[in-house]
Amino acid sequence: MSSPSSSSNETDYVVLVFLVVIAILRNRGLRANRDFVLQKGERLRPIMITLLDPVISIFLIGSVLWTLMTRSDGHFLAALVGAGGGIPIGMARARVQYVRAVGTAKSVVFRRSAMEYGLLALLLALRIAESSISNLHSGVASYALAALIALAVAESIARSVAIGVRYHRETTLAS
């Protein structure tokens, strides 16, 4: 059986691979769409990156969430409540961010959002603090943390699914 540190290292390598794949997809998208005109505050993003977002969230903080959820029924319930809040937030963010599909580029035009960078910083901070969080024994704090982490994961999944469905609908109608 592997030790927790080796499991963490394996997860780190998987996340690193996903980040490299995202960088490659982003660079290909930029090179292939140099002439594409965007309005101020918009960005072109390959749809595959959007679809990979929840996978990265799960790899970054899934182990922390799992540790908290399996601690007690109360933590599991707190995570369910958090996820229940994350779904409508993700759906709302998808509506606000999404501008249009660009099927020829297999990309989506988004409005830029400071919330994206804040959420990424939160995910990274949770991943870095994983061992400390796993040892957290304060009742209210650990319940709140389970809810917040589940909210972040559910938000990412809901946003990605909503954008993927809308992209598919628009590109299917266009062809």
C-alpha positions as CSV (number, residue, x, y, z in Angstrom):
1,M,0.0,0.0,0.0
2,S,1.3,3.5,-0.8
3,S,2.0,6.1,1.8
4,P,-0.1,9.3,1.8
5,S,2.9,11.3,0.6
6,S,3.5,9.1,-2.5
7,S,-0.3,9.3,-3.3
8,S,0.0,13.1,-3.1
9,N,3.0,13.0,-5.4
10,E,1.2,10.9,-7.9
11,T,-1.7,13.3,-7.9
12,D,0.7,16.2,-8.3
13,Y,2.1,14.5,-11.4
14,V,-1.4,13.9,-12.9
15,V,-2.3,17.6,-12.3
16,L,1.0,18.7,-13.9
17,V,0.2,16.5,-17.0
18,F,-3.3,18.1,-17.2
19,L,-1.7,21.6,-16.9
20,V,0.7,20.8,-19.7
21,V,-2.1,19.5,-21.9
22,I,-4.1,22.7,-21.2
23,A,-1.1,24.9,-22.1
24,I,-0.6,23.0,-25.4
25,L,-4.4,23.3,-26.2
26,R,-4.3,27.0,-25.4
27,N,-1.2,27.7,-27.5
28,R,-2.7,25.7,-30.5
29,G,-5.9,27.7,-30.1
30,L,-4.1,31.0,-30.1
31,R,-1.9,30.1,-33.1
32,A,-4.9,28.8,-35.1
33,N,-7.1,31.8,-34.4
34,R,-4.8,34.8,-34.7
35,D,-7.1,36.6,-37.0
36,F,-10.2,36.1,-34.8
37,V,-11.6,39.4,-33.6
38,L,-12.7,39.7,-30.0
39,Q,-14.3,42.6,-28.2
40,K,-12.7,44.2,-25.2
41,G,-12.8,41.9,-22.1
42,E,-13.4,38.7,-24.2
43,R,-11.1,35.7,-24.7
44,L,-11.2,32.7,-26.9
45,R,-10.7,29.4,-25.1
46,P,-10.7,25.9,-26.6
47,I,-13.8,24.0,-25.4
48,M,-11.6,21.1,-24.3
49,I,-9.9,23.2,-21.6
50,T,-13.4,24.1,-20.2
51,L,-14.3,20.4,-20.2
52,L,-11.1,19.6,-18.3
53,D,-11.6,22.2,-15.6
54,P,-13.7,19.9,-13.3
55,V,-11.2,17.1,-13.6
56,I,-8.4,19.4,-12.4
57,S,-10.6,20.6,-9.5
58,I,-11.2,17.0,-8.5
59,F,-7.5,16.2,-8.6
60,L,-6.5,19.3,-6.8
61,I,-8.9,19.1,-3.9
62,G,-10.8,15.9,-4.2
63,S,-8.7,14.1,-1.6
64,V,-9.3,16.8,0.9
65,L,-13.0,16.7,0.2
66,W,-13.0,12.9,0.5
67,T,-11.2,13.0,3.8
68,L,-13.7,15.4,5.2
69,M,-16.8,13.7,3.8
70,T,-15.8,10.3,5.2
71,R,-15.1,11.8,8.7
72,S,-18.8,11.7,9.7
73,D,-22.4,11.8,8.4
74,G,-22.5,15.5,9.3
75,H,-19.5,16.2,7.1
76,F,-21.1,14.3,4.3
77,L,-24.3,16.3,4.7
78,A,-22.3,19.6,4.8
79,A,-20.7,18.6,1.5
80,L,-24.0,17.8,0.0
81,V,-25.3,21.2,1.1
82,G,-22.2,22.9,-0.4
83,A,-22.6,21.0,-3.7
84,G,-26.3,21.9,-3.8
85,G,-25.2,25.6,-3.6
86,G,-22.4,25.1,-6.2
87,I,-24.6,23.9,-8.9
88,P,-26.8,27.0,-9.4
89,I,-23.7,29.2,-9.0
90,G,-21.9,27.2,-11.8
91,M,-25.0,27.5,-14.0
92,A,-25.2,31.3,-13.4
93,R,-21.4,31.7,-14.0
94,A,-21.8,29.8,-17.3
95,R,-24.6,32.2,-18.4
96,V,-22.5,35.2,-17.5
97,Q,-19.2,34.0,-19.0
98,Y,-20.4,32.5,-22.2
99,V,-20.6,34.7,-25.3
100,R,-20.7,32.4,-28.3
101,A,-19.4,29.2,-29.7
102,V,-16.8,29.2,-32.5
103,G,-17.2,25.7,-33.9
104,T,-14.6,26.1,-36.6
105,A,-12.0,26.7,-33.9
106,K,-13.5,24.2,-31.4
107,S,-13.5,27.1,-29.0
108,V,-15.8,29.3,-26.9
109,V,-15.7,33.1,-26.5
110,F,-15.9,34.1,-22.8
111,R,-16.1,37.3,-20.9
112,R,-13.1,37.7,-18.7
113,S,-13.8,37.3,-15.0
114,A,-11.7,38.0,-11.9
115,M,-13.7,35.2,-10.1
116,E,-11.9,32.6,-12.3
117,Y,-8.5,33.6,-10.9
118,G,-9.8,33.8,-7.4
119,L,-11.3,30.3,-7.6
120,L,-8.0,28.9,-9.0
121,A,-6.1,30.5,-6.2
122,L,-8.5,29.0,-3.7
123,L,-8.1,25.5,-5.2
124,L,-4.3,25.8,-5.1
125,A,-4.4,27.1,-1.5
126,L,-6.6,24.2,-0.4
127,R,-4.3,21.7,-2.2
128,I,-1.2,23.2,-0.5
129,A,-2.9,23.1,2.9
130,E,-4.2,19.6,2.4
131,S,-2.3,18.0,5.3
132,S,-3.3,20.7,7.7
133,I,-6.9,20.6,6.6
134,S,-7.0,16.8,7.0
135,N,-6.0,17.2,10.7
136,L,-8.5,19.9,11.4
137,H,-10.7,18.9,14.3
138,S,-12.7,22.0,15.0
139,G,-16.3,21.0,14.4
140,V,-17.8,24.1,12.8
141,A,-14.6,24.9,10.8
142,S,-14.4,21.4,9.3
143,Y,-18.1,21.3,8.4
144,A,-17.8,24.7,6.8
145,L,-14.7,23.6,4.9
146,A,-16.4,20.4,3.6
147,A,-19.3,22.6,2.3
148,L,-17.0,25.1,0.7
149,I,-14.8,22.5,-1.0
150,A,-17.9,20.7,-2.3
151,L,-19.3,24.0,-3.5
152,A,-16.1,24.7,-5.5
153,V,-16.1,21.2,-7.1
154,A,-19.8,21.2,-7.9
155,E,-19.6,24.8,-9.3
156,S,-16.8,23.7,-11.7
157,I,-18.7,20.6,-12.9
158,A,-22.0,22.5,-13.3
159,R,-20.3,25.4,-15.2
160,S,-18.4,23.0,-17.5
161,V,-21.4,20.9,-18.3
162,A,-23.6,24.0,-19.0
163,I,-21.0,25.5,-21.3
164,G,-20.4,22.1,-23.0
165,V,-24.1,21.6,-23.6
166,R,-24.6,25.2,-25.0
167,Y,-21.5,24.8,-27.2
168,H,-22.8,21.5,-28.6
169,R,-26.2,23.0,-29.2
170,E,-24.9,26.0,-31.0
171,T,-22.4,24.1,-33.1
172,T,-24.9,21.5,-34.0
173,L,-27.5,24.1,-35.1
174,A,-24.8,25.9,-37.2
175,S,-23.9,22.9,-39.2
